[in-house]
Structures are given as C-alpha cells and as structure tokens.
Amino acid sequence: AVHGLGGVSLALPTPNAAMELFEQALAVPPSSTLALAQASVAILGALAFVDALRVMGGPLFRRLIPEWPLSWECDNRRCYEEMFSEPTRPAPALVRRPGNTYSNFPYLLSSAVVVCDCVGASHAFWVSDMLFGVMLGWLSLCSLAWHATNSPTSQYFDLWAMDSSIAYLIVRFLLLAAYQAMVSFGVSTDLATAVAAWGCAAIYALSISANGLHYVSSYRARLLHYGCTFGGRTRVVNRGKPGNLEVDVLGMCLFCATPAIYMVVPVSVQAYVGYTGSLAAATWASGCLAVGWFIRLFEQFVLDGNPVMNAIVARVQFAEKTGNRGVRLLVLRFAAAVCSPTAHLHLWTGFTLLLGYAHVRTVDAELLGAYV
C-alpha cells in the first residue's frame, strides 16, 4: 500500500486532488494550500496592476511609476530575442513578456508549500527541504525579473536558481539510497538517518555554491549579454568556428530525452529501496515534466520553427507597423502569452517540482518508517 495515500486517485490532477495529496503527503491542509495559492496570485496581480496603471494611466502614473533603471540594460534584448519567441511589449509597459512572466506562478506556489511543509517540521530532511523551498522562491523572483525586464544580468541569477532547483530531487533520492545502503551494512537507523539527512543538506548547499560560482564566472565574461551562445540556431550557423558549442544528432536526441533521463535516478532508487511512495504524485510529476519539456522544445533557442508562435508574432509585428494598437493587438498579445513555449515550461515544470517533492517525501516516509 502507498504510505498514507490510499485515497488519492491516479486520475487527472485536479486542484482538489492535488490539495488532498499535499495534505496526506506533506501535512499541509487544503486551506493552507489555497491561502498560499491566493497569496501567489495576489503578488503577481499586484505586478499586473502596477503595469496596467503605467500603460493606461497617462503621464501622471508614468511619472509616479518609473521605468526600470538604465543600469539594468533592459534595452539590450539581443540574447532574449535569440532565445524566446513571445514578442516584446514596448514602453511604457513594465512587464515586457507577460506570458513568460506570470507563468512563474507555480514556482512561487511551490516555494510557499515546501517552506510551509518545513516550518516546525520533524521529518529528517527538513533542512535540505527548506533550502530547496528557498531556492524555488529565489527562482520565481529571478525568473520574474528576467522575463519582465529583459535585463541581461538577471538571466545569470535565473539560470543559477533554475539549475539548483532542478538538481535537488536527484540529490534527495540519492541520499535515500545511501540511507538504505548504510542500514543494510548494519549501521543503526538513527545514525544512517542523520548522515543521510545532513549529507543531503551539505551536498545540496555545495551544489548551489558551485552553480553560483559558475554563473558568476559567466557574468564576468558577459557570455549571455550579447547573444545566446547555446541556442540551436546559433550553434548551427557557427558550426566549425572556434569556441562554438557544436551540435550533433546524438546531443539533440539526449536533450529531447531529458525527461526520461531525469527519471532514471528516482526510478532506480525506488527499485533499490523497495518503496514507490505515492503513485499518484509520481505519475503526475513525470507527466507534467514530459508535457512541459515537449512544448518547450519548440522554443526559438531550441528546435525553433513553432508555426503557431511564428504566425502570432508575424501578426503582432504587422499590427504594430500599421498602427493598429487596439483590441486586435491585445488579443494577439494574449494569444502569444498563452502559446509561449517558455510559459508552458514554467507552468508544467513548476508543478513537476512540487509534485516530485511530494513524491520523494512519501518515499522517505515509507522507507524510514519501515525501520521504526
């Protein structure tokens, strides 16, 4: 039987089913999840409100609500426009790409739920889990800044937070395997738990630091200030040139298969320890990852050639050139936001990380509880 989750169906993850899952897996009641979701919406809503005031409020509100600082280099959009297909909203807008910006809602919510799960918690891995929750919050803020302002500097922070957040669940599963190995070799459960939990916190903290140093180095070299060096189109155009990140069929196949590769460690650890945790959480998390990654493949800097976005962007550009800035342009921008591959990546992977966290919590509850 799945630990404490026998009543959660494998059906589609409706909001009520997800809240039931979080209540049983994380001891976060539905009322708390709903309140955290409302707070996340309120934060993004406040940004949208300020943006709307600046756009539609006339000269007075444009004086009261200043533009982004010039030192942020927000007009340097070369790298951004080589990477993402959602069209830019020109000044006086504060939020340059609304789809890519407001789609950070799942990261904000995930951070709040994870931190809520850790506050006053007694589970063994609460320190590393809390650090994961903080990094998810940092990711949501950095991603908001990058997509709202297009400031090149913010991208380095965004990538640092993203890499660090993605890495956590892999580290978490590996330390559960280490716990099982220690117990099988006769180490006491208390000692094995302490070593695994604090080892997880130490390794994760070191990985965050290493990622941070890597992106500090990239920032100092301004690697992403003047173009997307890792974009598919850039790598094909510069094939054979010194310093180019060469692309080949094997590399693209591995990149496309990232969701399957990412699942190798969690599935292997579950097979090794003999516990699967919540099948609902595992199924929903892997499904969200696959969907989000598939849609993301059609972003401009990956495989490119998204016919839906190309058609929408062409119509947006035509409307701007012909001076048609009325309802038609608003509808087109809304369509671009809804269809943006990066917006879908944010939505689906944000829920992937939250559901994946709920899943690993149920695995360690089963595994550690088996030796009590």
N, C-alpha and C positions, 0 to 999 in steps of 0.2 A: 504494500500500500504506500502511496505517496504521503510523505510526512505531513500530517495536518491539513491536507489539501484534497481530501476525497470528494468534497462537494463542488470543486471548481471544474467546470466542463471544458473540454477541448474545443468547444465551438468558437466562433469568431470572438475576438477580444473586445466586447462592448465595454463602455465605461463602467457599468455596474459590475460586470465580470472582473474587470481589471481591479476595481476597488476591493472586491471580495478577495481577490488574490493577494493584494497588498496587506489586507487585514490579517489573513492567515499566515502569510509568509514573513511579513515584516512587523506585525503587530501595530500597523498604522491604520487606525479606524477609517471607514469611508468618510466620516465627517471631516477628519483632518486632511485626507487626500483632496476632498472637494474644496476645502478652505485654501489649501496650497495652490490648487489649480486656479481658483478665483484670484488669489494674490498675484500669480504669474500673469494672468490676463490683465489685471489692473496695471502692472508695471509696463507691459507692452502697450496697453491702451493709453497710458499717460504719455508715452513717447509719440504715439499716433496723434493724440490730441494736440500736443505742442507743435508737431509737424503741420497739422491742419491749420492751426492758428497762424503759423508763419506764412503758409501758402495763400490762405484765403483772407487773412485779417488785415491786409493792406499795409501801408508804410509804418503805421504805429507799432504793430506787432513785430514787424521786421526789425525795428529799432530795439524793441524790448527783448526779442529773442535773437541773439546774434548768430552769425554763421559759425561753422566750425573754424577753429583757429588756423591762420595761414601756415603756422609752423607744422601742422599735421600733413601738409602737402596733399590735400584732398582732391586737387585738380589733376594730380598725377594718376591717371586712370589706366595707364598702359598695361600694367600687369593684370589689373582687374578685368579689363575688357578682352584680354587674351584668354582669360580663364572662364568667364561666366557670360551667359547669353542673355540674362534679364537686362533690358535696356535701362539706361540711366535716367532718373528724373532730374532735370536741370534745376538750378537755383530759381526760386528761393527755397526749394524743398530741403529739409534736413535729412530725411531718410531717402538715400539715393536709390536703393533697391528694396522695396517693401517686401516682396516675396522672400528674398534671401534673408531679410532682417527678422520679420515677425515669425518666420518658421523656426526660430530658436526657442519657441515656447516649450517644446518637450525637454530641452536641456535644462531650462530654468526650473520646470516642474520636477524633473528627475533629481536635480540637485537638492531641492527642498524636501522631497520624500526621503532620499537617502540620509540627509542630515537629521531629519525627524526620527528616522529609524535608529540613529546612533545616539541621540541625546538621551542620557540616562539609561543607555542600553547595558545589558550584561553579557551579550554574546562575545565570543572570544576575539573576533576580528574587528571589533568596533573602531579601533584606532585607524587601521588602514581603510576601513569603510568610510569613516568620517573624512579622511583625506581625499578619498575618491569623490565624495559628495561636494567637497570644497572645490576640487578641480572641475567638476561639472558646472558649478556655479561660475567659476572663472571662465570656462569655455563659453558659456552663454553670454557673458559680458563682452568677451573679446570678439566673438563672432558677431554680436550686435554692432560693436564698434566698426569692425572691418566692412560689413555689408551696408551699414547705414552711412558711413563717412567715406569709404574707399581710401582711407589713409593707409599708405603702404606700410608704415611702421606697425599698425595694428595687426597686419597679417602674420607677422612673426609670432606675436603673442597667441593669435588664434591657432596657428599650426602647432605651437608648443602645447597648448591646452588640449587640443584635439588628440594629438598623438598620446599624451599622457593619460587621457580618459579612456581611449580605446585599449590601451595596454593593460589596464587594471584587472579586468576579469580573467585574462590569461594568467597573470601573476597569482591571482586569488585561487584559481583551480590548481595550479602547480603546487602551491603550498598545502592544499588539501591532500594532494598525492604524497607530499613529503610527510605530512602527519601520519597517513596510513602506513608509509614505509617505516617510520620510526616505531610505531606501535607494533608492527609485525616483527621487528627486530628486538622486541622486549622492552622498549622504552616506556616508562609509565605514561598514562594518558594525560596526566596533569602537565608533565614536562613536555610531552610532544605537542600539546595544545599551546603552551606558552612559546615554545620555539617556533612553531608554525605561524602563530598569530603575530608575534613581534618580528619574525623573519619577513613576513609579508609586508608589514609596515616599513621595515628598513629597506627592503628591495624596491618597494614602490616609491619611497622617498628618493632613493638613489636614481631610479629611472626618471623621475620628474626633474631632478637636478641635471642629469646627463642630457635630457631633451632640452632643458633650458639653456645649457651651455652651447649646445649645437645651434640653436636658433639665435643666440647672442652673436655667435661667430658669423652666421648668415646675415644678420642685420648689419654688423660692422662692415661686411663685404658688399652690402647693398645688393644681394643676389636677386631679390624679388622686387626691387624698386623700379626696374626699367624693362620688365618683361617676365613672362612665365617660362623659366628655363626648363621645367619638367613637363610642359604641355605637349600633347601628342603632335599637334601641327608644327610647333617649333622644332621638335626633335626630328621630324621628317624633313622639314625644309633645310635644317642644318646638318643633315646626315653626312658623316665623314669629316666634319670640321673639328678642329681642336677644341676640347672642352665640352663638346656636345654629349648629352646623355642619350646614347644610341638606343633606338627602339627596335625590337625584333618580334617575330611571331610568338616565340616562347614567352617573352616578357609580357606581351599583351594578353596571352592566354592565362598566365599566372595572375595578372591584375584582374582580369574578368572573373577569375575563380576565387577571388579574395574571400567571399562569404563562406565557401566550402573549406578553404584553408584555415580561416579563423575558427571554425568549429572543430578542427582536429584535436586541439588540446582539451577543450571541455569534454568532448565525447570520449577521448582516450582515458581521461581521469575518471569519468563516471564508470567506465568499464573496469578500471583498475580497482577502485574503491568498492564497487558493487552496489552503488546507490545512484539513482537517477534524479532525485528531488522531484519538483513539480513538473510533470509532463506538459501541463498547460503553459507554464512560464517558458519552458524550453522551446516548445513548438511555436509560441507566439514570437519569442525573441528571434529565433532563426528565420521565421517567415518575414518579419519586419526587416531584418538585415538583407535578405535576398531581394525583396522588392525595392528597398531604398537604393541598394547598390546597382541593381539593373537599370533603374531610371537614371541614376547618376552617370552611368556610362555614356549617355548621350549629351553630356555637358560639353561645352565648347573646348575645354582643355583636355578632354579625354578622347572619345571616339569622334566627337563633333557630328555635324550633319543631322541635327534634330529637326525634321521637317516642320513639326508643329511650331516650335520656337522660331525657326527661321521665317515662317510665314507671318507670325505675330510681330516679330521685330521689324520686318520689312514694312508692315502696315503702320507701325508706330512711327518709324522714320518718315514715311510718306506723309502722315498726318502732321508731324512737326514741321516738315518742309513747306507744306501748303497752308500752314497757319491754322489748321483745324484742331483747336485745343479744347474743344467742348466735351460733351458726354461720350462721343465716339472714342476720343483718346483715353478717357478714364476707363472705359470698358476694355480697350486694348491693353492698357497697363495692368488692369486687374487680371486679364487672361494670361499675360506674361508672368505675373506673380504666381498664379495658380499652376501654370505649366512648367515653371522653372525647375530643371533637374536638381539644382542645388537646394532649393526649398524642399523638395521631396526627400533629398538625402537627410537634411536636418530633421524633418518630421519623423521619418522611419527609423533612422539610427538613434535619435533621441529616445524613442520608446524601446528600441533594441537594448540600449544600455540599462534602462530602468528594469525592463523585464528580465534581462540577463542577470542583473544584480539580485532580483527576487529569486531567480532560479538558483544561483550559487548559494544564497542564504538557506534555501531548503535542502540543498545537498549537504552543506556542513551541519545543518540541524540533524539530519538523518545520520550522518557519519559520526559526528561527535556524540550524539545521543546514544548510539549503539554501544558505546563503551562505558556509559554511565552506570 
